[in-house]
């Protein structure tokens, strides 16, 4: 799995949340760049925020960085969502 080069958190007016990260020159992809957008619907955005806020404080972006590191650890994120019943859509490009 990937540990990425950064994370961008977008809170949309409709209550949904998007996480975006990219990694460059990924060896396991033959040196290709990798970009990923994770989207939570309104219900799962709220659940994501509520579960994070039980352990962390600050803005959503601050809590995401605290929970999954500034490099956004994909395996830790996926395990967190699975354990907490949080559903998301993922779109990738490389």
C-alpha positions as a printed NumPy array, in Angstrom:
array([[  0.   ,   0.   ,   0.   ],
       [  1.004,   3.627,  -0.384],
       [  2.132,   6.272,   2.034],
       [  1.494,   9.442,   0.11 ],
       [  3.173,  12.801,  -0.287],
       [  0.349,  14.883,   1.169],
       [ -3.376,  15.307,   1.767],
       [ -5.948,  17.971,   0.874],
       [ -9.281,  18.006,   2.722],
       [-12.315,  19.714,   1.15 ],
       [-15.549,  20.246,   3.05 ],
       [-18.324,  20.92 ,   0.532],
       [-21.408,  23.079,   1.122],
       [-23.688,  20.036,   0.724],
       [-22.095,  18.298,   3.738],
       [-19.915,  15.925,   1.733],
       [-16.154,  15.652,   2.218],
       [-13.372,  14.911,  -0.25 ],
       [ -9.821,  13.847,   0.513],
       [ -7.239,  14.168,  -2.249],
       [ -3.669,  12.931,  -2.255],
       [ -1.012,  12.188,  -4.793],
       [  2.286,  10.387,  -4.946],
       [  4.901,  10.844,  -7.627],
       [  7.172,   8.295,  -9.286],
       [  5.566,   5.292,  -7.553],
       [  7.9  ,   2.337,  -7.902],
       [  5.149,  -0.307,  -7.728],
       [  3.423,   1.468, -10.649],
       [  6.537,   1.523, -12.797],
       [  7.384,   5.102, -11.869],
       [  3.951,   6.513, -12.701],
       [  2.311,   9.236, -10.646],
       [ -0.719,   8.224,  -8.56 ],
       [ -3.624,  10.494,  -7.66 ],
       [ -6.582,   9.522,  -5.506],
       [ -9.787,  11.253,  -4.473],
       [-11.833,   9.794,  -1.644],
       [-15.431,  11.009,  -1.386],
       [-17.774,  10.65 ,   1.563],
       [-21.49 ,  11.256,   1.171],
       [-23.171,  13.488,   3.751],
       [-23.983,  10.662,   6.185],
       [-20.505,   9.155,   6.094],
       [-18.874,  12.605,   6.238],
       [-20.664,  13.206,   9.52 ],
       [-19.736,   9.764,  10.833],
       [-16.079,  10.272,   9.772],
       [-15.904,  13.637,  11.552],
       [-17.662,  12.346,  14.689],
       [-15.404,   9.323,  15.093],
       [-12.266,  11.427,  14.541],
       [-13.44 ,  14.042,  17.055],
       [-13.641,  11.432,  19.807],
       [ -9.844,  11.212,  19.736],
       [ -8.623,  14.408,  18.045],
       [ -9.488,  18.091,  18.071],
       [ -9.278,  20.967,  15.633],
       [-10.515,  21.376,  12.098],
       [-11.34 ,  18.325,  10.013],
       [ -8.052,  18.715,   8.158],
       [ -6.12 ,  18.864,  11.448],
       [ -7.88 ,  15.733,  12.696],
       [ -7.181,  13.885,   9.407],
       [ -3.473,  14.745,   9.635],
       [ -3.354,  13.727,  13.31 ],
       [ -5.068,  10.402,  12.597],
       [ -3.413,   9.428,   9.318],
       [ -0.18 ,  11.524,   9.333],
       [  0.67 ,  14.427,   7.075],
       [  1.703,  11.88 ,   4.419],
       [ -1.747,  10.215,   4.693],
       [ -1.217,   6.536,   5.438],
       [ -3.676,   4.694,   3.19 ],
       [ -3.564,   1.403,   5.151],
       [ -4.3  ,   3.176,   8.448],
       [ -7.161,   5.131,   6.811],
       [ -8.73 ,   2.014,   5.267],
       [ -8.509,   0.113,   8.564],
       [-10.063,   3.069,  10.428],
       [-13.001,   3.268,   8.016],
       [-13.571,  -0.48 ,   8.057],
       [-13.541,  -0.648,  11.876],
       [-15.964,   2.281,  12.137],
       [-18.368,   1.313,   9.339],
       [-17.523,   4.386,   7.272],
       [-18.218,   4.016,   3.55 ],
       [-16.448,   6.031,   0.861],
       [-15.985,   6.144,  -2.894],
       [-12.5  ,   6.223,  -4.348],
       [-11.371,   7.354,  -7.773],
       [ -7.763,   6.959,  -8.867],
       [ -5.601,   8.063, -11.727],
       [ -2.065,   7.068, -12.691]])
